[in-house]
């Protein structure tokens, strides 16, 4: 029973978090437990627990006499996420260089090849999917479940911002070139170089978003 309760809470939490990050719930929107419970076909308990978890993640604020209000992600939050992620991606790439398998190298190489093709065709949805897959493979190759889980969460937080960045023709091509360089370092088992390249890769994404207008990018992720 406890396991089922936890699973239900997690399902509600992930649904609400995804909806907030995708802009279905806007900043200052109220999350009413009874309304959400009816909408999701669950009792108020898993909704209440999910909202508390969202508060811990900074996506919701509990205001006295008002209830749960969506706060969403600010430009500062997004910049913080990318900066923290840059360090963790570097660590991940360094570990991947040590522990990767030949199968993982082959899959990463295929992703880079297919990304180049789709970027040339301006198939940006496919480019985004392949970008995500490249990083997932790197996380798997690091052999750290904790690091992989943390980075996957960060990916979800900035999913729409990543899409804005990757739909730039210049950035999508450059990003894939950076993936290729990271892959070369991982293949050569050069952990130091892989770490440096992966860190810079994420920092370059921040720079691209700033050039696009980070504040505007944040607005686009919540509409």
C-alpha positions in Angstrom: 0.0 0.0 0.0 2.8 2.4 0.9 4.5 1.7 -2.4 1.3 2.3 -4.4 0.8 5.6 -2.5 4.4 6.7 -3.3 4.0 5.7 -6.9 0.7 7.7 -7.2 2.3 10.8 -5.6 5.3 10.5 -8.0 3.0 10.3 -11.0 1.1 13.4 -9.9 4.4 15.2 -9.1 5.9 14.4 -12.6 2.7 15.4 -14.3 2.4 18.7 -12.5 6.1 19.5 -12.9 6.0 18.8 -16.7 2.9 21.0 -17.0 4.6 23.8 -15.1 7.8 23.6 -17.2 5.8 23.4 -20.4 3.9 26.5 -19.5 0.5 24.9 -19.0 0.5 26.4 -15.6 1.7 30.0 -15.6 3.5 31.9 -12.8 0.9 33.1 -10.3 -1.6 30.4 -11.2 -3.1 28.7 -8.2 -2.9 24.9 -7.8 -6.1 23.9 -6.1 -5.9 20.4 -4.6 -9.5 19.4 -5.1 -9.6 20.6 -8.7 -6.4 18.9 -9.5 -7.5 15.7 -7.8 -10.7 15.6 -9.8 -8.8 16.3 -13.0 -6.3 13.5 -12.4 -8.8 11.1 -10.8 -7.0 10.9 -7.5 -7.6 12.0 -3.9 -6.2 15.2 -2.4 -3.5 13.4 -0.5 -1.1 12.6 -3.5 -1.8 16.0 -4.9 -0.9 17.7 -1.6 2.3 15.6 -1.3 3.2 16.4 -4.9 2.7 20.1 -4.3 5.0 20.0 -1.3 7.7 18.3 -3.4 7.2 21.0 -6.1 7.7 23.6 -3.4 11.0 22.0 -2.4 12.1 22.3 -6.1 11.2 26.0 -6.1 8.4 25.7 -8.7 5.6 26.4 -6.3 5.2 28.7 -3.3 2.8 28.0 -0.5 1.2 31.3 0.5 -0.8 31.6 3.8 -4.6 32.0 3.2 -4.1 31.5 -0.6 -2.6 28.1 -1.1 -0.1 26.8 -3.7 1.0 29.4 -6.4 3.2 28.6 -9.4 6.5 30.5 -9.4 8.0 28.8 -12.4 11.6 29.4 -13.6 13.2 32.9 -13.8 16.0 34.0 -16.1 18.3 33.8 -13.0 17.1 30.2 -12.3 17.8 29.2 -15.9 21.2 30.7 -15.9 22.0 28.9 -12.5 20.7 25.6 -13.9 22.9 25.8 -17.0 26.0 26.9 -15.0 25.6 24.1 -12.5 24.8 21.7 -15.3 28.0 22.7 -17.1 30.1 21.5 -14.2 28.2 18.3 -13.8 28.3 17.6 -17.6 32.0 18.0 -17.5 32.3 15.5 -14.6 30.1 13.1 -16.5 32.1 13.3 -19.7 35.3 12.7 -17.8 33.9 9.6 -16.2 32.4 8.5 -19.5 35.9 8.7 -21.0 37.0 6.2 -18.4 34.1 3.7 -18.5 32.5 3.9 -21.9 31.9 0.7 -23.9 32.4 0.2 -27.6 28.7 -0.1 -28.1 28.1 3.3 -26.4 30.8 4.9 -28.7 29.0 3.4 -31.7 25.7 4.8 -30.6 27.1 8.2 -29.9 28.8 8.3 -33.3 25.4 7.4 -35.0 23.7 10.2 -33.1 26.3 12.8 -34.2 26.0 11.6 -37.8 22.2 11.7 -37.8 22.2 15.1 -36.0 24.3 16.5 -38.8 21.9 15.2 -41.4 18.8 16.6 -39.7 20.4 19.9 -38.9 21.2 20.3 -42.6 17.5 19.6 -43.4 16.4 22.0 -40.6 14.5 19.1 -38.9 14.8 20.7 -35.5 12.5 18.4 -33.6 14.7 15.4 -34.6 17.8 17.5 -33.8 16.5 18.1 -30.3 15.7 14.4 -29.8 19.1 13.4 -30.9 20.7 16.1 -28.8 18.9 14.6 -25.8 20.0 11.1 -26.8 23.6 12.1 -27.0 23.6 13.4 -23.5 21.7 10.3 -22.2 24.3 8.0 -23.7 27.1 10.1 -22.0 25.2 9.8 -18.7 24.9 6.1 -19.1 28.6 5.8 -20.0 29.6 7.6 -16.8 28.4 4.6 -14.8 26.9 6.9 -12.1 23.1 6.5 -11.5 23.1 9.5 -9.2 24.8 11.8 -11.7 22.6 10.5 -14.5 19.4 11.2 -12.5 20.5 14.7 -11.5 21.4 15.7 -15.1 18.3 14.2 -16.5 16.3 16.4 -14.1 18.2 19.4 -15.3 17.4 18.5 -18.9 13.7 18.6 -18.1 13.9 21.9 -16.4 15.4 23.6 -19.5 13.8 21.5 -22.2 12.0 24.4 -23.9 15.0 26.7 -23.6 17.1 24.0 -25.2 14.6 23.8 -28.1 14.8 27.6 -28.6 18.6 27.4 -28.6 18.8 24.4 -30.9 16.4 25.9 -33.5 19.1 28.4 -34.4 20.7 27.0 -37.6 24.1 28.1 -36.6 23.9 26.9 -33.1 22.5 23.5 -34.0 25.4 22.9 -36.4 27.9 24.2 -33.8 26.4 22.2 -31.0 26.7 19.0 -33.0 30.3 19.8 -33.9 30.9 20.2 -30.1 29.3 16.8 -29.5 31.7 15.3 -32.1 34.7 16.8 -30.3 33.5 15.5 -26.9 33.0 12.0 -28.5 36.5 12.1 -29.9 37.9 12.8 -26.4 35.7 10.1 -24.8 36.8 7.6 -27.5 40.5 8.5 -26.8 39.8 8.1 -23.1 41.1 11.6 -22.5 39.1 12.4 -19.4 40.5 15.9 -18.9 39.8 17.0 -22.4 36.3 15.4 -22.4 35.5 17.3 -19.2 36.8 20.6 -20.5 34.9 20.3 -23.8 31.6 19.2 -22.2 31.7 22.0 -19.7 32.3 24.6 -22.4 29.5 23.0 -24.5 26.9 23.9 -21.9 28.4 27.3 -21.3 28.1 27.9 -25.1 24.4 27.2 -24.8 24.1 29.9 -22.1 25.9 32.4 -24.4 23.6 31.5 -27.3 20.5 32.0 -25.1 21.9 35.3 -23.9 22.4 36.4 -27.5 18.8 35.5 -28.2 17.7 37.4 -25.1 17.6 35.2 -22.0 14.6 37.1 -20.5 12.7 36.6 -23.8 13.7 32.9 -23.9 12.3 32.4 -20.4 9.0 34.0 -21.5 8.8 31.7 -24.4 9.3 28.7 -22.1 6.2 29.7 -20.0 3.8 30.5 -22.8 
